[in-house]
Amino acid sequence: MTSPSTDPICLDQFLKLQGATSTGGGAKLLIQSGDVKLNGKVETRRRKKLAIGDVVEVGGEKFIVTDAPRQTEW
């Protein structure tokens, strides 16, 4: 069994956790409008699973997916 901190995270959740948007709806709009790049290519799938080392770009900022523990909302 994997721990929650090592489970793959979806792109929309990652954007919320990084503070790129404050809501899931905001993340959905950013992604669907083509404003988000994953590893240099536009990504429009909000449920896209991210891997360690992936680079997400939005609004001129780059975020790297790490294996650091993350907070989850229950």
C-alpha positions as a Markdown table, in Angstrom:
| # | Residue | x | y | z |
|---|---|---|---|---|
| 1 | Met | 0.0 | 0.0 | 0.0 |
| 2 | Thr | 1.3 | 3.4 | -0.9 |
| 3 | Ser | 1.1 | 6.4 | 1.4 |
| 4 | Pro | -0.9 | 9.5 | 0.4 |
| 5 | Ser | 2.3 | 11.5 | 0.1 |
| 6 | Thr | 3.6 | 9.3 | -2.6 |
| 7 | Asp | 0.4 | 8.8 | -4.6 |
| 8 | Pro | 0.4 | 10.4 | -8.0 |
| 9 | Ile | -1.2 | 13.9 | -7.9 |
| 10 | Cys | -3.4 | 15.2 | -10.6 |
| 11 | Leu | -2.6 | 18.4 | -12.5 |
| 12 | Asp | -5.5 | 20.4 | -11.1 |
| 13 | Gln | -4.7 | 19.4 | -7.5 |
| 14 | Phe | -1.1 | 20.3 | -8.0 |
| 15 | Leu | -2.0 | 23.8 | -9.3 |
| 16 | Lys | -4.1 | 24.4 | -6.2 |
| 17 | Leu | -1.4 | 23.2 | -3.8 |
| 18 | Gln | 1.2 | 25.4 | -5.5 |
| 19 | Gly | -1.0 | 28.5 | -5.2 |
| 20 | Ala | -1.4 | 29.0 | -8.9 |
| 21 | Thr | -5.2 | 29.2 | -8.3 |
| 22 | Ser | -7.3 | 29.0 | -5.1 |
| 23 | Thr | -10.0 | 26.7 | -6.4 |
| 24 | Gly | -10.5 | 23.6 | -8.4 |
| 25 | Gly | -12.7 | 25.5 | -10.8 |
| 26 | Gly | -10.0 | 28.0 | -11.3 |
| 27 | Ala | -7.5 | 25.2 | -12.1 |
| 28 | Lys | -10.0 | 23.6 | -14.5 |
| 29 | Leu | -10.3 | 26.9 | -16.4 |
| 30 | Leu | -6.6 | 27.5 | -16.5 |
| 31 | Ile | -6.0 | 24.0 | -17.9 |
| 32 | Gln | -8.8 | 24.0 | -20.4 |
| 33 | Ser | -7.9 | 27.4 | -21.8 |
| 34 | Gly | -4.5 | 26.1 | -22.7 |
| 35 | Asp | -2.6 | 28.3 | -20.2 |
| 36 | Val | -0.8 | 25.4 | -18.6 |
| 37 | Lys | 2.2 | 23.6 | -19.9 |
| 38 | Leu | 3.5 | 20.2 | -18.7 |
| 39 | Asn | 7.2 | 19.6 | -19.6 |
| 40 | Gly | 7.1 | 22.3 | -22.2 |
| 41 | Lys | 3.8 | 21.2 | -24.0 |
| 42 | Val | 0.3 | 22.6 | -23.5 |
| 43 | Glu | -1.7 | 20.2 | -21.3 |
| 44 | Thr | -5.5 | 20.3 | -21.3 |
| 45 | Arg | -6.3 | 17.2 | -19.2 |
| 46 | Arg | -7.0 | 18.4 | -15.7 |
| 47 | Arg | -6.8 | 14.9 | -14.2 |
| 48 | Lys | -3.4 | 14.2 | -15.8 |
| 49 | Lys | -1.3 | 12.3 | -13.3 |
| 50 | Leu | 2.0 | 14.0 | -12.6 |
| 51 | Ala | 5.3 | 12.2 | -12.0 |
| 52 | Ile | 8.3 | 13.3 | -9.9 |
| 53 | Gly | 10.4 | 15.6 | -12.0 |
| 54 | Asp | 7.6 | 16.9 | -14.1 |
| 55 | Val | 7.7 | 20.7 | -14.8 |
| 56 | Val | 4.4 | 22.6 | -14.8 |
| 57 | Glu | 4.3 | 26.1 | -16.2 |
| 58 | Val | 1.5 | 28.6 | -15.6 |
| 59 | Gly | 1.4 | 32.4 | -15.6 |
| 60 | Gly | 5.2 | 32.7 | -16.3 |
| 61 | Glu | 6.0 | 30.5 | -13.2 |
| 62 | Lys | 7.5 | 27.0 | -13.2 |
| 63 | Phe | 6.8 | 24.4 | -10.6 |
| 64 | Ile | 8.6 | 21.1 | -10.3 |
| 65 | Val | 6.9 | 18.0 | -9.0 |
| 66 | Thr | 8.9 | 16.6 | -6.1 |
| 67 | Asp | 8.5 | 13.7 | -3.7 |
| 68 | Ala | 8.0 | 16.0 | -0.8 |
| 69 | Pro | 5.0 | 15.2 | 1.4 |
| 70 | Arg | 1.9 | 17.3 | 0.5 |
| 71 | Gln | -1.1 | 18.3 | 2.3 |
| 72 | Thr | -4.4 | 16.7 | 1.4 |
| 73 | Glu | -7.9 | 18.0 | 2.0 |
| 74 | Trp | -10.4 | 15.6 | 3.5 |
